[in-house]
Amino acid sequence: MADTDTFDGRTRQPMRMGNLASLPVFFDLTGKRAIVVGGANASAWKAELLAAAGAKVELYAAPAELSVEMHTVLSNDYAGSIQHRSRDWRDAEFEGAAMAVADFETNGEAERFVKAATQAGVPVNIIDKPEFCQFRFGTIVNRSPVVIGIATDGAAPILGQAIRRRIETLLPHALSDWAALAARLRGEVMARLQPGPQRRAFWEKLSDMAFTRRVPNAQQEAELHDLVESLHHTQAAQGRVTLVGAGPGDAELLTLKAVRALQAADVILFDDLVSDEVLELARREARRMLVGKRAGRDSCRQEDINRTMVQLALAGKHVVRLKGGDVSVFGRSGEEIAELKQRGIPVSIVPGITAASAMAAGFGVSLTHRDHAQQVRLVTGHSRKGGLPQDVDWKALAGSNATTIFYMGGRMAAQISAQLQQEGMAASTPVAIAANISREDEARNVGTLAQLPELVAAVGLDRPILIGVGQVFAQCLAVQPGNWQPETDLLAKTA
């Protein structure tokens, strides 16, 4: 089966593994000998790290070489796993060792140490001398038994530390307790639950609890035991559907809950507007199906999408219906929810950032302002038949105390401009246009309501376009074209 199926023949394959600067591995050092040479601060950190990983560390350094940090490490070694040898190292030390680390000032000392370790078949690391290293130490995020290593191949250690700080903020400190609980439950899960949907349903539940609850207690452990019992007596796994908002395109704008849903999916039905960067956050084993609907292209019918979701869920699959922006804004989610509920299929919603919010952020404005706009209106830019929607109150839209955002209104720009002016809106009212907002190929333009057709034409009609109308965009008009991001001031370029 292909990684990606489509209704219309188009495919979007998940990215394959790229070249690796080095292979990340996790080395079990429990009870094994590790050689450390040198008494400076760098050696102290490596000795403490190896001891924390369960190694029996033999430290070779003269007493005069021991730094204050090394003295601290030795005095705090309550488990007695670091043995200090007050002499130089010898070749015989490598016999039976699992790893060797040393801190030398000269290349000659490093070369002799590496040669002896290599002849004994011991992997070796020389601190701050990458040319002599067979392995490197990465930056660590410790939620043991969950351990995350970050490496930059020695090129940018500070970048590695910055990445660690980002990850630290995402992982709750109680994760180590949940991982320990998972280890205790693993035997029961493997013995009583069938491979595939049953086991995945259990681990997904535990993972959700790990990220949404505090330190596990006896009640939560009992809840998980009950879940094993329930799944054990279930003949077939219960399928379900999660409607997930993919946001405007930038993967960093996804919610954590959306990422967790993507990583727990069996099948992903995604819209044409969902970016590759967002899809790359999904579980790699998940089947991907493109069900996009775009103006001017052959598109799959909503009835086909509904039927596919139902069939997959009834087959026991966890289906993620991935929609651009927010699922509840012009995403036809109402029709999908009604169909799923009618068939008795569990459905949940994960909201996303709608394009209007991303547009406001891109232009650096607030959609509401106590001096200009006390309302925000989100309006579809075309009717079901493809023309200008007539079942909206255009007179109300022409009011001056609101910000109106037209979704998918590019092809109707001339009619929108004419209709609003006909209802009394000033031709000089500021407007803003955005295409592919938040993406690398994002384009923006600003002008007046009278200029709207030309502004949209300059951006181009081959991309999803958002039109903002209202006085909150006046500050964008006040900026001279030379200062208003000229690379995206397309009207100025074409003038």
N, C-alpha and C positions, 0 to 999 in steps of 0.2 A: 504494500500500500504506500502511496506517495505521502510525503510529509505534509503536503498541503493539497487539498481538494478544492475545486471551485465549481460554481454553478455555470460559469460562463467561459471556462477554458483558461482563465488567467491563473497563474500560480505565484506563490510567494514562499520560497523555501526558507527554513530556519538557517541561520549562519552556521557553517561548520567550524570546528576548532581551528584557530589560527596557529601560527608558529609560536612556540614557547621558548622564551629565553632560558628557562630552566624548568625542570620537572618538580612540582610541589609534592612532597611526600611527608608522611608522618611516621617518625622513627620511634619504635618502642624500646626505651632504654631501661625499663624496670629491672633492677638488680644487675645491670651490666656495668663493666668498668669503662670509665671515660678518663682520658689523660688531659690535664690542663697544665700548661707551663707558663709561668710569669705571675708576678704578684701585684700588677698595676690594677687600676680601676676596671679597665676593659676585661681583664682576666677574671676579676671578681664577679662581674655580671654574668660571664659565660659559665663560671663554676656554679653560681647560684641557679642559673637556668637549667643546667644539666642535672643538678641535684633535685630541682623541682620536678623534673621529668622522670625521676626515679633512679637515676644512674648512681653508681658508686664512684665518686670522683676522687682521683688521686692528683693532688696539686703539688707541682714541683717548683719551688722557688726558695731562694735564700731568705732568712728572716729579715734581713735589711731591705729586701725588695718589696716587702708587703706594704701596700698602701693602707691608709686608714679605712677605706672602703673594704679592702680584703680582710682586715682584722674584724670588721663588723660582720661580714659574711661568715667568717669562721666562728665567731662567738655566738652567732644566732643559729648555727647549724644544730638545732636540737635533735634531729634524727641521726646525727653522726655520720652523714653520708659523704662528707668531704674530709678526706684524710690528707693532712699537710706533711709533705716530705721535704725536709730542710736540706736539699741537695739538688744537684743538676740531674736532668733526665738521662736515661741510658737506653740503648736500643732494645734491651730485654724487656723494658716496660710495655712495649707494644704487643707482646704475646698475649692473646686472648682479649685485647681491648676492643671495644665497639666503636670508639670515636676518639679523635685527638684534636685538641685546640691549643694554640700557642700564641704568645705575644712576643715578637722579636724586633729588635731595632734594625738589624742588618739582614740583607738578602742572603748572605752566606749562612747565617744561623737557620734561617727559614728553609733554605734549600736542603740543608743536612737533615732537618727534622722531617720534612716532607718525604725525602728519600727513604728514611728509616721506616716511617709509617706506611708508605706505599709498599715497601718490600714485605711488610707484615700483613698487608691486606686491610689496613685500617683507614677509613675515610678521614681526611684531615682538613682543618681550617686554620689559616694564619690570619690573625686579626689585622685588619686594615691593609692587607696585601692580597688583593683578589687574584693576582696572577699565580699565587701558590695555593689557592683554595679549590678543593674538590666539591665543597658544598658551602652554602652561606646561611647565616641566620637571618630570618625575616623579622618584621615587626609583628607583635603578637597581640591578639585580642583573646583574653582568657576567661572563658565561662566553662571551665573544665567540668565534665568531660567534653564539652564543646570547645574546640580550640581552632582559632582562625589565624593563619599565617599570611603575611603580606610581604611581597618581595618586589623590588624594582631592579633586580640584577645588579645591584651596587651603584646604579646610575644616579638615584635621587632618594637617599634615605629620608630626607625631610618630607618628600611627597608621600612616602610610605607611612610616616607618622601622621600626616594629615588625613590619609585614608583611614588609618586606625581610629582616629578621633571621630570621624564620620560614622564608622561602624559601631563604635562604643555607644553612641547616642541612640542607635536603632535597636540594640540588644538589651533587654531587661536583665538586671543582675540576677534575678530569680531564675534565669534560663538554666543555670547550672543545676539547680534543684529539680527542675522539670526533666532535664536530661538524665539525671540520676534516677528519677522515677521511671522514665522510659526504659532504662536498663533493667530495673527490677521487674517491669511488666513484660519485657521482651519474650521471655520463655513461655509465659502464658499465652501471649498473642500468637507466637509461632506454633504452639501446640493445638490451639483451639480454633484459630481462624484460617480460612482458606487463602492461598496466595491470590493477589489481585484485588478486586473491589473491597472484599471484607477487611483485609489488613489495611488497605489505604484509607478506608473510612475511619478506622480506629486511629491511625497515626495522624490523619488530618485533624481529628477532633482534639487529640492531645496537643498538637502543634498550635491550634487556635487557642487553647487554654493557656499554653505557655506564653503567648504574646498578649493575652488580654486579662490575665489574672495575676495575683501576687504569688508569693511562695506557696507551693502546693501543701494542702493539709490532708488529714485523714479522710475528711468528707469527700474531697475531690479525688483522692485515690480510690475510694469506694465507688465513686461515680464511674470511674474508668473501668473498674472490675465489672460493674453492672453492664457497661457498654460491651465488653467482651462477651458476656453471657448473652446479651440481646443479639449481637451480630452472629454468634455461634448458632442460634436457633432461627436465624433468618435464611430462608431458602434462596432468595435472590436479593442482591443489593438494591436499595431504593435509589432510583435516579433522581436528579434534581437539576434545576437551572438557576444560574446566577447571572443577572443582568449587571454588567460592569461598565461604568463610564471610563473611557480611555483618555479623557481630557482632550485638549486641542492638538496634541501631537508630541510635545516635549515629554519624554519618558519621566523626567524628574518631577513632573506635575501630577503623576499618579499618586493615589493614596496608598498607604501601606496595606490596607484591606484589599484594594484592587490587586496589588502584587501577589498577596497570599492566594486570592481566588485564581489568578492566572497560573500559579505554580501548583494548584491542586486540581486543575482541569483535566478531564479526559479528552474533551473535544472543545475547540474554540471556533465559534461562528463570528467572524469579524467583518466590520464594515470596510469599505474601500478607503475611508479617510483615516483609518488606524495606521499609525506609522510603524515602520520596521523596528524602530528602537523600542517601542512598547511591546511588540510581539516577542522580541528577544528576551523579555523578562518572564515569558511563559515557560511552563514545564516542557522540556525538550521532547518528551515522549508524546505530548498531546497532539492529536490530529487537528489540523487547522483547515478551516473551510471559509473561503472568501464568499461573502454574500452581499457584496456592495451594491448600492443603488446610487447612480450618478445621473444627473441631467444630461441628455444627449447621447447616452450610451445604453446598450442592451443591459437590462438589470433583471435580477431574479425577483419574482413576485413576493409580496409579503406572505401570501398563503403558502408558498414553498418554504419560506423560512420557518413559519409556524409549524408546518408539518414535520420538517426536519428536526426541530427542537423536541417535539413530542416523541418522535420515533426513537431518537437517541436516549432521551430520558427514560422511556419505557424499557429500553434495553439495559438500564442500570447505569448509564453514564452520567458523570457530572459535566454538564454542558455550561460553558461560559459564553454568553451572548455579549460580545465586546463591541461597544458603540463609541464613536467619536463624541467628544464633549461629555455632557451629562445625559444619562439614559432617559431622564424625564423631560428633556427639552427637545421637541421636534424629532424624537427618535422612534416613534410608533411603538413605544414600550407598552402603552395601554392595551393595544390590540394583542400583543404577545402575552402579557400578564393574564388577560381575560381567557385566552386560549389554553394556557397552561393550567389555570385554576379550574377551568371547565373539565379538564382531563384528570384532575386530582394530582397534578405534579407539583411538588414543593418549589417555590420560586422566591428568591431573595434579590435585593437590589443593593448595589454598591455605587453610590453617586460619584460623579466626576466633576472636574472643573469645566463649566460651560464656556463656549468660545467668547461670549460677551465679557466675561470676567478676564479672560486672557487678553482680549482686545484692550480693555481698560488699562491693564498692567503694561501692555506694550506701548501704549500712547502716554502712559504716565498720568492718567486722569482718574478721577472718581466719577462713577456713573451717576451718583447723586451729589448734590451740592445745595446747601440751604439758600444760596442766592439765585440758583439757576434751575435746579431740577429736584423736585420732591417725589418724582415717580420714575421708575424704570420699566420700560415695556419691551418685551421680546416678541417679535412678530415674524411670522413666516413671510418670505419674500415672494412666494408664488402660490397659486391655488392648486388644488388637486388635479385640475385640468392643464396646469402649466402656465396660466396667465396670471394677471394681477389679482390677488385675493380681494373679493368684494364684500365678504361677510365679516369685515372688521370695521370699526368705527373710525373712518379716516378723518372725520372732523375732530374727534378727540385726539387722534395722533398728531394733528397739526397744532395742538396746544403748545405754548411756549415754556411750560413749567415741567417738562419731562424730557428724559433721554430715551430715544427709541432705537433699538437695535434690530435691523432686518437680517434674518438668517437666509442664506441661499437666495439672495435678491439680486445677484449680478446682472442677469439677463433682463430683469425688470427695472433697472436703474432709471431709465428715461421715464417710464410710467410712474414710478414712485415719486420722482421729482415733480412731475406734472401734477399728480394727484394731490400731493401735500400743498403745493402752491395754489392749486385750485381751491383748497379748503382754507386758505388764508395764511399759510406759513410763509414767512419772508424768504425771498430768493437768496438773501445774504446769510441765512442760517448756516452755521458751521456743520460740516459733515466730515466723517473720517471713514476710510475704506481700508480693510485689511484682508489679505489673502494668505492662506497657510500660516495663520498666526501661531507664534511660538516655535516654528520650525526653522531650519537653516535657510530655506528658500522663502522665508516670510517676506511679504511686500506690503508697504503701507502708503497711503496717500491722504492728503487733507485738502479741503477747499470749501466751496459753498454749495448750497442746495442746487442752485442754478447750474453749477458745473458738474453735478453728479454723474451724468452719462459719460462725459469725457474722462473724469477721474477713474471710473470703473474700467473704461476701455483701455486706459493707460496701464492699469494693473493686469488686465487680461481676463477673459471669460473662461479660460480653460482650467481655472482653479476655484475651489470653494471661496466665496467672497462674503464678507460681513460688512454691513453698512451701518454706521452710527450717525444719528442725527440729533443735534441738540447743542445748547450753549456751553455744555461742559467741554466741548472740543474747541472752544474759542481760543484757549491758550495755545493750542497746536497751530492754529492759523496765525497767531501773533508772532510766531517764530519765523524769521526770514528763511527762505528756501535754502540758502547756503548753510544754515545751521540745523535745519530739520532733516537729519539723516539723509543726505543727498543720494546715497546709494539706493534708497527705496522711494525717493521723491520722483516717481516715474513720470508724472505729468510734466514736471519741469524738464525732464530729459527729452520728452517727445515734443516739447513746444518749439 
